[in-house]
Amino acid sequence: MSLPDVELPHEALLDDHLAPHGGRSWARHDTAPIPLDGGEAVIAPIQMGLVRRLDELQEVLTQGLFRTLPLESTGPLEQSAGKAWLAEAFRARTLHPMDDPAQLAARLVTQMAEDEHEGHEIAQALRISGVLGHVPVVELLDFAPQEAALHTLPVDMALRLNALPLLRDGDTLVLALADALSAEQQHLVRFVTECRVVAVLALADEIQRAIQRCYAAHNDSSDLESLAISEIEAGSEEDEARVWSEAELLARQAPIVRLVNNLLADAVSRRASDIHIRPGQKTFEVLFRINGTLVPVRRLRRALLPPVVGRIKILASMNSAEHRLPQDGRIRITEGGAGIDLRISIIPSQFGESVVIRVLARTADMRSLDSIGFESADLARLRDLLRRSMGIVLVTGPTGSGKTTTLYAALQEVVRQNVNIVTVEDPIEYELEGVVQIQVNPAIEFTFPRALRHILRHDPDVVLIGEMRDFETAKIAVESALTGHLVFSTLHTNDAPSALVRLIEMGVEPYLIRSAVIGVLAQRLVRTNCPHCREVEPLDVLMRTNLDVGPEEVFWRGKGCDRCHGTGFVGRQAIYELLVMDKTLAERIESGVAADVYRDSALASRMMSLSANGVKLARTGAVSLAEVYRACM
C-alpha cells in the first residue's frame, strides 16, 4: 500500500462536479492543503459513501484514492467555536451522507447565520463541510479492525484519545477519529507508535463502543492462547473427571472471566435478545440473536468450552460440578448504568453443554402503541378496550412474538389514567414508574395464583399477569375481571380465536368467558427487509394461492449485504389480528366449538386476519411475502 503525497489546488474540493455517490463506487479527485491561520491541514479526496468493512478501506488505500498529509496546526479550529463548527459539519455529513457538500455547507451557513460575529467560523465551516464530502466516514458498528493495527496502539492510549486503529501497512497506521482535523491527537499517536498516521472519520460514541469491543476480543484471543488446557477427548471416567476439575479452576482465572464478561457486554451493546453457545466436534461457536436472526460472533477451540460454561454457572449460582443434567439459572448485571437480567438455560449435548442466555434489559426504552404498527381503526378499537373499567384483554402468540412489549405499551396508556396498577411477572422484564411490580418465586412457593390472591386485597384497578399457565391462574383472572378489575395477560396460542378454545380447555366455563373476555390480540414479529439490498422476490404459485395474492403482484425481499450481515433483514415489525368480543361472538362460545367458528364471526365483525395484515405490509415493500408466509402459515 502506498500513499502518495500529492498537493494540488484546494479549490477542487468544492467544485460542482464533486457530487457524492453511494455504494461501492469510488471517486478520485485532486486536492491540496487547506490554509487554516498559521498552518495547513490536508484532507485528501475520498469515496463518497460509508466504509463498513476492512477490505473496502484497503481498496481505497491500495488504489491511492485516499491521501492525507500531516497536520502541523489547526489554527482557529483549536478554539471552542471552531470545534463546534466541526462537530456540526460532521453531524450534517453523517445525517445526510448522500447530499452534495456545497448544499450541506449552505445549510450550515443558513442555520448559523444569526451569529454575524462568527463570519470567519462560517467560512471555516463552509470549507470543512466541503471537505467532509470527500473524507471517508467509517461505520464502526460491526467493523473488524486488523489485529496488527490493534497491536500498534495500547488500549489505554486509544481510550484516552478516543481513537481506534483500523489498519496498519508498514509504517502507515489508519486511525478512526471523531475529529480528523486534530493535529494533537495525530501527533501523540505518531509519537507513541512511530507510524505515519492517516485519519478517517467516525462518530465519537461509535469509536468508544468499538474500542471496548475490538480490544476486548483482541485481548481475549491473546490471553486464551496462553492458557494450557487439556483437549477434550472421549476417555475414561477418570480422564473426564480431570478435565472438569481443570475447567472449574480455569473458570475463575482472569482470561476466562474477561472472555465471558466481554461476551455479555458485547451482546448488550448490540441489543441482542439471546446469546447462543453452540458446541461442535472441534470448536464451539458463539452467536447473538439480533432482530430475530442468529449472527455468528466468535469461534473458539472446544477445549475452552468447559471453563466458559463453568464461568457462566458460577455467575448464575448453578451447580458447576453437574454437566450431565439440564440446568436453569439467572444473572443480574449492570451495563452502562442499565439493569440487565440474564436467563440461563444449559443442556447437555453430544459435544458438550449447550448454553442459551436470554438478555432482558429492565430499563430498556419501551415502545408506545403508536410505534408498534397498528392500523388507525384497530388502534382506536384497542384504546377503547384499555379505557374499560373491567374485563380481560389477552395478547397471544408464540415465544418471542413481542407479547410483553405490546402489553407494556398498553400499560403505559393506562398509567396516565391515575389508576392503581399491580403486575405479577416471571421475570420482570421492564421497570415501570408508578406501577407495583411483583416477581414470582416458585422456589419459595410464591406462584402466580398465590400472588394474585394477595394482590386482590391491595385495591388494584388494573392487574397484569405475565402468563396464564394453568386453570387456577385463569380462574382468578376471570373472577378479577368480573369483580371490577381490568386484567391483562398473555396466552400461548397460534391466533386470536384459538385463545377462546384454550381457555375452555383449561377448565374455564364458557359463560364466564362470555362475560369476562373483552378482547384478544394475536401477533407475530416479521423481519423487515434491508433497504440497501432489496430485490424483486421470486414467488411460487402455492405461496401466492395460500396468501391470496394475484399472479402479477410484485413483492420485495432483502438479498443480503454487509449492512445486514448477509441476512437481508434489518429489524422486526409486528403483524397482528385484533378480536373484539361482541354479542354475536359471545353467543357462539360453547364447549366443543372449533376455533374456525369464532374466526368466521370475528372476521364478520371487522377483524383483519394475521395473514391479511402481513400481506398488506408486504405490499409496501417493508417485508417479504415469504416472511409473512413463515410467520402465519
C-alpha positions in Angstrom: 0.0 0.0 0.0 1.4 3.4 -0.9 0.0 6.7 0.0 1.3 9.4 -2.5 1.8 12.9 -1.2 0.3 15.0 -3.9 -0.6 18.6 -3.4 -3.0 20.3 -5.9 -5.2 23.4 -5.8 -7.7 23.1 -2.9 -10.5 24.8 -5.0 -11.2 21.4 -6.4 -12.7 20.3 -3.2 -15.8 22.5 -3.7 -16.2 22.0 -7.4 -19.7 21.3 -8.5 -18.7 18.0 -10.2 -17.7 16.5 -6.8 -21.1 15.2 -6.0 -21.2 12.3 -3.7 -22.4 8.9 -4.7 -23.1 5.7 -2.7 -22.5 2.0 -2.9 -19.0 0.5 -3.7 -18.1 3.2 -6.2 -15.0 5.2 -5.6 -14.0 8.6 -7.0 -10.6 10.1 -7.3 -10.1 13.9 -7.3 -7.3 16.2 -6.7 -6.7 18.2 -3.5 -4.2 20.2 -1.6 -3.6 21.8 1.8 -6.4 23.9 3.3 -4.9 27.0 4.8 -6.0 27.4 8.4 -4.4 30.5 10.0 -0.7 29.7 10.5 -0.8 26.1 9.5 -2.0 23.7 6.9 -4.4 20.8 7.2 -4.7 18.4 4.3 -7.6 16.1 3.9 -7.5 14.3 0.6 -10.0 13.0 -1.9 -12.1 10.1 -0.8 -15.0 7.9 -1.6 -18.5 9.4 -1.3 -20.2 6.8 0.9 -19.6 5.0 4.2 -16.8 2.4 4.7 -18.1 -0.6 6.6 -15.5 -3.3 6.1 -11.7 -3.6 6.3 -11.5 -4.8 2.7 -13.3 -1.6 1.5 -10.8 0.5 3.4 -7.9 -1.5 1.9 -9.3 -1.0 -1.6 -9.4 2.8 -1.2 -5.9 2.9 0.1 -4.4 0.5 -2.4 -5.8 2.4 -5.3 -4.4 5.6 -3.9 -7.8 7.1 -3.7 -7.3 8.4 -0.2 -4.4 10.6 0.8 -3.7 12.8 3.8 -0.7 14.9 4.8 0.5 15.6 8.4 -1.3 18.4 10.2 1.0 21.0 11.8 -1.6 23.4 13.1 -5.3 23.7 13.0 -5.3 27.4 14.0 -8.8 28.6 14.9 -10.2 25.1 15.0 -8.5 24.8 18.3 -10.9 27.4 19.6 -14.2 26.2 21.0 -16.2 27.9 18.2 -14.2 26.1 15.6 -14.6 22.8 17.4 -18.4 23.4 17.4 -18.4 24.1 13.7 -16.5 20.9 13.0 -18.9 18.8 15.1 -21.9 20.4 13.4 -20.4 19.8 9.9 -19.7 16.2 10.8 -23.2 15.7 12.1 -24.6 17.1 8.9 -22.4 14.8 6.9 -23.5 11.7 8.7 -27.2 12.6 8.8 -27.1 13.4 5.0 -24.3 11.2 3.6 -25.7 11.4 0.0 -26.1 15.2 -0.1 -23.8 17.4 -2.2 -21.1 19.1 0.0 -21.9 22.5 -1.2 -25.6 22.0 -0.3 -24.6 20.9 3.2 -22.4 23.9 3.6 -25.2 26.2 2.5 -27.5 24.5 5.0 -25.0 25.1 7.8 -24.5 28.7 6.9 -28.3 29.3 6.9 -28.7 27.6 10.2 -25.9 29.6 11.9 -26.2 33.0 10.0 -27.7 34.6 13.1 -24.3 34.7 14.7 -22.9 37.5 12.5 -19.8 38.0 14.6 -18.7 34.5 13.7 -18.3 35.2 10.0 -14.8 33.7 10.0 -16.0 30.5 11.6 -18.8 30.3 9.0 -16.2 30.4 6.3 -14.3 27.6 8.1 -17.5 25.6 8.4 -18.0 26.0 4.6 -14.6 24.6 4.0 -15.0 21.8 6.5 -18.4 20.8 5.1 -17.0 20.6 1.6 -14.1 18.5 2.9 -16.4 16.2 4.7 -18.0 15.3 1.5 -14.7 13.7 0.4 -13.3 12.2 3.6 -14.1 8.6 4.4 -16.6 8.1 7.1 -16.2 4.7 8.7 -19.2 3.0 10.2 -17.8 1.1 13.2 -20.8 -0.8 14.4 -19.5 -4.1 13.1 -16.2 -3.1 11.6 -13.4 -5.6 12.3 -10.0 -3.8 12.5 -6.8 -5.5 11.6 -5.1 -7.4 14.5 -1.7 -5.8 13.6 -3.3 -2.3 14.0 -4.7 -3.1 17.4 -1.2 -4.3 18.5 0.2 -0.9 17.5 -1.7 1.4 19.8 -2.2 0.4 23.5 -5.8 0.3 24.7 -5.2 3.0 27.4 -4.0 5.4 24.7 -6.9 4.5 22.4 -9.4 5.2 25.2 -7.7 8.5 26.3 -7.7 9.8 22.7 -10.9 8.1 21.6 -9.0 6.8 18.6 -9.3 3.4 17.0 -6.6 1.9 14.8 -8.1 0.2 11.8 -5.3 -0.8 9.5 -1.5 -1.0 9.5 0.7 -1.4 6.4 4.4 -1.0 7.1 4.9 2.3 8.9 1.4 3.6 8.0 -1.4 3.4 10.6 -5.0 4.2 9.6 -6.8 5.8 12.6 -10.5 6.4 13.2 -11.1 9.8 14.9 -14.1 11.8 15.7 -12.1 14.9 14.9 -9.9 14.1 11.9 -8.5 17.7 11.9 -7.0 17.2 15.4 -3.2 17.7 15.0 -2.6 17.0 18.7 -4.2 13.5 18.5 -2.3 12.6 15.4 1.0 13.8 16.8 0.5 11.8 20.0 -0.3 8.6 18.1 2.7 9.2 15.8 5.0 9.7 18.8 3.7 6.5 20.5 3.6 4.2 17.5 6.4 5.7 15.4 4.0 5.4 12.4 2.7 7.7 9.8 -0.9 8.5 10.7 -3.8 8.5 8.2 -7.0 9.8 9.8 -10.5 8.8 8.9 -13.8 10.0 10.4 -16.2 8.1 12.7 -18.8 9.0 15.2 -17.4 9.6 18.7 -19.8 7.2 20.5 -19.2 4.5 17.9 -15.4 4.8 18.4 -15.9 4.4 22.2 -18.0 1.3 21.8 -15.7 -0.2 19.1 -12.6 0.3 21.3 -14.3 -1.7 24.1 -15.5 -4.4 21.7 -12.4 -4.7 19.5 -9.7 -4.6 22.1 -11.7 -7.0 24.3 -11.8 -9.6 21.5 -8.1 -8.9 20.7 -7.0 -9.3 24.3 -9.2 -12.3 24.8 -7.5 -14.1 21.9 -4.1 -13.3 23.2 -4.9 -14.4 26.8 -6.7 -17.5 25.8 -3.8 -18.7 23.7 -1.6 -18.6 26.8 -3.8 -21.0 28.7 -2.7 -24.6 28.9 -5.9 -26.5 28.6 -6.3 -30.2 28.1 -8.1 -31.1 24.9 -11.4 -32.8 25.4 -11.4 -36.4 24.2 -13.6 -39.4 24.8 -11.9 -41.4 27.5 -12.2 -43.0 30.9 -14.3 -41.5 33.7 -11.0 -40.6 35.4 -9.9 -38.5 32.3 -13.3 -36.8 32.2 -13.2 -36.0 35.9 -9.7 -34.5 35.4 -10.9 -32.3 32.5 -13.9 -31.0 34.5 -11.8 -30.4 37.6 -9.4 -28.4 35.5 -12.3 -26.5 33.9 -13.6 -25.4 37.4 -10.2 -23.9 38.2 -9.9 -22.2 34.8 -13.4 -20.7 35.2 -12.0 -18.5 37.9 -8.9 -17.3 36.1 -8.7 -13.9 34.5 -8.7 -14.8 30.8 -11.9 -16.8 31.1 -13.6 -14.2 33.4 -12.8 -11.4 30.8 -14.0 -13.5 27.9 -17.4 -14.2 29.4 -17.7 -10.6 30.7 -16.8 -9.2 27.2 -19.3 -11.6 25.5 -22.1 -10.4 27.8 -21.2 -6.7 27.4 -21.0 -7.1 23.6 -24.4 -8.7 23.4 -25.9 -5.9 25.4 -24.3 -3.2 23.3 -25.5 -4.9 20.1 -29.1 -5.2 21.5 -29.0 -9.0 21.2 -32.1 -10.8 22.6 -30.2 -14.1 23.1 -26.7 -15.4 23.3 -26.1 -19.0 22.0 -23.1 -21.1 22.8 -23.2 -24.0 20.4 -20.7 -26.8 20.9 -19.2 -28.7 17.9 -16.7 -31.5 17.4 -13.5 -29.4 17.4 -14.8 -25.9 18.1 -17.7 -24.1 19.7 -19.5 -21.1 18.3 -20.9 -18.0 20.0 -23.9 -16.5 18.2 -26.1 -13.5 19.0 -29.8 -13.3 18.1 -30.2 -9.8 16.7 -33.6 -8.8 15.2 -34.7 -12.4 15.2 -31.7 -13.6 13.2 -28.7 -15.6 14.6 -25.4 -13.8 13.8 -22.1 -15.6 14.4 -19.8 -13.7 16.7 -16.9 -15.9 17.8 -15.5 -19.3 17.1 -13.2 -20.8 19.8 -11.5 -24.2 20.3 -13.6 -26.7 22.0 -11.2 -27.1 24.9 -12.3 -23.7 26.1 -16.0 -24.8 26.4 -15.9 -26.4 29.9 -14.3 -23.3 31.6 -16.6 -20.9 29.7 -19.7 -22.8 30.7 -18.3 -23.2 34.2 -17.9 -19.4 34.5 -21.5 -18.9 33.5 -22.6 -21.5 36.1 -20.7 -19.6 38.8 -22.3 -16.3 37.8 -25.7 -17.9 37.9 -25.2 -19.7 41.2 -25.7 -23.1 39.4 -24.1 -26.4 40.2 -20.8 -26.2 38.4 -20.0 -29.8 39.0 -23.1 -31.1 37.2 -22.7 -31.4 33.5 -24.9 -34.3 32.7 -28.3 -32.8 33.5 -30.1 -29.6 32.3 -29.9 -26.5 34.5 -31.6 -23.1 34.6 -30.4 -20.0 36.3 -30.3 -16.2 36.3 -27.8 -13.4 36.4 -28.4 -9.8 37.1 -25.8 -7.4 35.8 -25.4 -3.7 35.2 -24.1 -2.5 31.9 -23.7 1.2 31.1 -25.8 2.1 34.1 -28.7 -0.1 33.0 -30.0 -3.1 34.8 -29.9 -6.3 32.7 -31.5 -9.7 33.6 -30.0 -12.8 32.0 -31.9 -16.0 32.0 -29.6 -19.1 31.5 -30.6 -22.4 30.1 -27.9 -25.2 29.9 -28.5 -28.6 28.4 -26.0 -31.4 27.7 -25.4 -32.3 24.1 -23.2 -34.7 22.1 -20.1 -32.4 22.1 -20.6 -30.7 25.4 -23.0 -28.4 27.2 -25.1 -26.0 25.0 -26.0 -22.6 26.5 -28.7 -20.1 25.7 -28.8 -16.8 27.5 -31.9 -14.6 27.2 -31.0 -10.9 27.6 -33.7 -8.8 29.2 -33.0 -5.0 29.7 -35.1 -4.0 32.7 -34.7 -0.3 31.9 -34.9 -0.6 28.1 -36.8 2.0 26.1 -40.4 0.8 25.8 -42.5 1.1 22.7 -45.7 3.1 22.6 -48.8 1.7 21.0 -48.4 4.3 18.2 -45.0 2.8 17.3 -46.0 -0.8 17.1 -47.6 -0.6 13.7 -51.4 -0.8 14.3 -53.8 0.4 11.7 -55.6 3.5 12.8 -59.0 1.8 13.1 -57.5 -1.1 15.1 -55.6 1.3 17.3 -58.8 3.1 18.1 -60.5 -0.2 19.0 -57.6 -1.3 21.2 -57.6 2.0 23.0 -61.3 1.7 23.6 -60.6 -1.7 25.3 -58.0 0.0 27.5 -60.5 2.6 28.7 -62.8 -0.1 30.1 -63.0 -0.5 33.8 -63.3 -4.3 33.8 -62.6 -7.3 31.6 -59.8 -9.4 30.3 -57.5 -8.4 27.4 -55.3 -11.2 26.2 -52.2 -11.0 24.0 -51.3 -14.3 22.3 -48.6 -15.6 20.2 -45.6 -18.0 20.3 -42.4 -17.3 22.3 -40.6 -14.2 21.0 -43.5 -12.7 19.3 -43.4 -9.4 21.2 -46.3 -10.1 23.5 -44.7 -8.5 26.6 -43.6 -5.4 24.6 -47.2 -4.8 23.5 -48.6 -5.4 27.0 -46.2 -2.8 28.4 -47.1 -0.4 25.7 -50.8 -0.8 26.7 -49.9 -0.3 30.4 -48.2 3.0 29.6 -51.6 4.2 28.2 -53.4 3.0 31.4 -50.8 4.6 33.7 -51.9 8.1 32.5 -55.4 7.4 33.9 -54.4 7.7 37.5 -55.2 4.1 38.5 -53.6 1.6 40.8 -51.7 -1.0 38.6 -50.2 -4.2 40.0 -48.3 -6.7 37.9 -47.3 -10.3 38.6 -44.4 -11.4 36.4 -41.8 -14.0 35.9 -39.4 -12.3 35.3 -40.0 -8.5 35.5 -38.8 -7.5 32.0 -39.3 -3.7 32.2 -39.4 -1.4 35.2 -42.4 1.0 35.1 -42.7 4.2 37.1 -45.9 4.3 39.1 -46.6 0.6 38.8 -46.3 -2.0 41.6 -44.4 -5.0 40.1 -44.2 -8.4 41.7 -41.7 -11.1 40.9 -43.0 -14.7 41.5 -40.6 -17.2 43.0 -41.6 -20.8 42.7 -38.7 -21.9 44.9 -40.5 -20.5 47.9 -43.9 -21.4 46.5 -44.7 -17.8 45.7 -46.6 -18.8 42.5 -48.9 -16.8 40.1 -52.1 -18.0 41.9 -50.7 -17.2 45.3 -49.5 -13.8 44.3 -52.9 -13.0 42.6 -54.9 -13.9 45.7 -52.8 -11.4 47.8 -52.8 -8.5 45.3 -56.5 -8.5 45.0 -56.5 -7.3 48.6 -54.2 -4.5 47.5 -57.0 -2.5 45.9 -55.8 -2.7 42.3 -57.7 -1.1 39.4 -55.6 -2.9 36.7 -53.8 -6.2 37.0 -51.2 -7.6 34.7 -50.5 -11.4 34.8 -47.3 -12.3 33.0 -48.8 -15.5 31.6 -51.9 -17.7 32.1 -50.3 -21.1 32.7 -52.9 -23.1 34.5 -56.6 -23.3 35.4 -56.1 -21.7 38.9 -54.4 -18.6 37.4 -57.1 -18.3 34.7 -59.9 -18.8 37.3 -58.6 -16.0 39.5 -58.1 -13.7 36.4 -61.7 -14.3 35.3 -63.0 -13.7 38.8 -61.0 -10.5 39.0 -62.4 -9.2 35.7 -65.9 -9.9 36.9 -65.4 -8.1 40.1 -64.4 -4.8 38.6 -60.8 -5.1 37.5 -59.2 -4.6 34.1 -56.9 -7.6 33.6 -54.1 -8.0 31.0 -52.3 -11.3 30.4 -50.6 -13.5 27.7 -51.5 -16.8 26.3 -49.7 -19.2 24.0 -52.0 -19.8 21.1 -51.5 -19.5 17.3 -54.2 -17.0 16.7 -56.8 -14.9 18.5 -59.9 -17.2 18.1 -57.9 -20.1 19.5 -57.4 -18.2 22.8 -61.1 -18.8 23.5 -60.8 -22.5 22.8 -57.7 -22.6 25.0 -59.5 -21.1 28.0 -62.2 -23.7 27.7 -59.6 -26.4 27.6 -58.0 -25.0 30.7 -61.4 -25.5 32.5 -62.9 -22.0 32.4 -66.7 -22.2 31.9 -68.0 -20.8 28.6 -70.4 -18.5 30.3 -67.6 -16.9 32.3 -65.5 -16.3 29.1 -68.5 -14.6 27.5 -68.7 -12.1 30.4 -65.0 -11.7 31.2 -63.0 -11.6 27.9 -63.4 -8.3 26.1 -60.6 -8.6 23.5 -57.8 -10.8 22.2 -54.8 -9.6 20.3 -52.7 -12.2 18.4 -49.4 -11.1 17.0 -46.2 -12.2 15.3 -42.9 -10.5 14.6 -41.8 -10.4 11.0 -38.3 -9.4 9.9 -38.2 -6.2 7.8 -36.3 -6.0 4.5 -32.8 -4.4 4.4 -33.4 -1.2 2.3 -29.8 -1.4 0.9 -30.1 -4.7 -0.9 -33.8 -5.0 -1.9 -34.6 -7.0 -4.9 -37.8 -8.4 -6.6 -38.9 -11.5 -4.7 -39.4 -14.8 -6.6 -42.6 -16.4 -5.6 -44.1 -19.8 -6.3 -47.8 -20.4 -7.1 -48.5 -22.2 -3.8 -47.4 -19.2 -1.7 -49.5 -16.8 -3.8 -52.5 -19.1 -3.6 -52.3 -19.6 0.2 -51.9 -15.9 0.9 -54.5 -14.9 -1.7 -52.3 -12.6 -3.8 -52.6 -12.1 -7.5 -50.2 -13.6 -10.0 -49.0 -10.2 -11.3 -48.3 -8.6 -7.9 -44.7 -7.7 -7.2 -43.1 -8.1 -3.8 -39.6 -7.4 -2.4 -37.0 -9.2 -0.3 -33.6 -8.4 1.1 -30.8 -10.1 -0.9 -28.2 -9.9 1.8 -25.3 -7.4 2.1 -22.7 -6.1 4.6 -25.2 -3.8 6.3 -27.5 -6.7 7.2 -24.7 -9.3 7.9 -25.8 -11.1 4.7 -29.3 -11.9 6.2 -31.4 -9.5 4.1 -33.1 -8.2 7.3 -32.5 -5.1 9.5 -35.2 -5.1 12.1 -38.6 -6.6 13.0 -42.2 -5.4 13.0 -45.4 -6.7 14.4 -48.3 -8.1 12.4 -51.5 -8.8 14.3 -55.2 -9.6 14.4 -57.5 -8.0 16.9 -60.6 -9.8 18.1 -63.1 -7.7 20.0 -65.8 -9.6 21.8 -69.3 -8.6 20.6 -72.8 -10.1 21.2 -72.7 -12.3 18.1 -69.4 -13.9 19.0 -70.3 -14.3 22.7 -73.4 -16.3 21.8 -71.3 -18.8 19.9 -68.9 -19.6 22.8 -69.6 -23.1 23.9 -67.6 -26.2 24.8 -66.6 -28.3 21.7 -66.9 -25.4 19.2 -64.0 -25.2 16.8 -61.8 -22.1 16.6 -62.8 -21.6 12.9 -66.4 -20.8 14.1 -65.1 -18.0 16.3 -62.8 -16.9 13.5 -65.7 -16.5 11.0 -67.7 -14.5 13.5 -64.7 -12.2 14.2 -63.9 -11.7 10.6 -67.5 -10.6 10.0 -67.0 -8.1 12.8 -64.1 -6.1 11.2 -61.2 -8.3 12.3 -58.3 -8.4 9.8 -56.5 -11.7 9.9 -52.8 -12.2 10.6 -52.1 -13.2 7.1 -54.1 -10.3 5.6 -52.3 -7.8 7.8 -49.0 -9.3 6.8 -49.8 -9.2 3.1 -50.8 -5.6 3.4 -47.5 -4.8 5.0 -45.6 -6.8 2.3 -47.3 -4.7 -0.4 -45.5 -1.7 0.9 -42.1 -3.4 0.4 -41.3 -3.4 4.1 -41.3 -7.2 4.4 -41.1 -10.1 2.0 -44.1 -12.3 1.3 -42.0 -15.3 2.3 -41.5 -13.8 5.7 -45.3 -13.3 6.1 -45.8 -16.9 5.0 -43.3 -18.1 7.5 -45.0 -16.2 10.3 -48.6 -17.0 9.5 -48.7 -20.5 7.9 
